[in-house]
Amino acid sequence: DGLAPVGNGGLSLRSRKWLRRAIRSCPHFSFSGLVVDGNRECVVYDWVAEDVYFGTVLRGIGAPLPSAFEAILFSSEMIFPHH
């Protein structure tokens, strides 16, 4: 379906509204600035790169994101589209 966690920490256009939703929905235990208790469905305890974190959590909470192909046309790190 062309949907995958997408993002590149070097160049990303992100909505602050959706970033705040992501952090509230699935906070990082150490870095979110929130009190994290055991009653949440999603908490990140391990280190994870911010682009992977936001790409995964934003997709999971239904944020408007491009397909993987649309994202690679905007910016790519290592993989280039053939057409």
Secondary structure, 3 states (H helix, E strand, C coil): CCCCCCCCCCCCCCCHHHHHHHHHHCCECCCCCCCCCCCCCCCECCCCCHHHHHHHHHHHCCCCCCCHHHHHHHCCCCCCCCC
